[in-house]
Amino acid sequence: MNKYKLTLVGLVLSLFIYFSTILLELDLFEQFMSLLMSLEQFEIDEIIIPFLIFVMFLFVDTLKNTKKVQVENAKLNIYKAMLSSSHHILNNFIYQMDIFKLTAEDTPGFDVKVLAYYEDIISNASDQINSLSNLSTIDEFSIRTSVMTGS
């Protein structure tokens, strides 16, 4: 229904004007023509049709741009929701991995270098997620760059 909202508005407005002219016995077309004839002396009538064409195209352009902005905002909201969900999943993973770290620390003879490597991996993943969370522009290049610099 939203797809044809403007068409329905146009139909209702047209029907309203049509029935108003019939009920009130108005000759809107003749009145419009006489208005154009009265404007002939000022040479304004030559401006009206190009102006109406310009306004029509301006209106269509505005509608397209509005739709484009709405789509971009929807994509941005989806990106933010996906990022937030990924952030939540990774944080849960990191907290659960801490159990293994605690077990490794309590295990006699466990290699300290492996624990240091584990800390680096966790820190790197956290930095990348934080970098993605703090993007100012959302596009493919910015996303890839933030992940590369975050590592």
Order of alpha helices (4+ residues) and beta strands (2+ residues): alpha-alpha-alpha-alpha-alpha
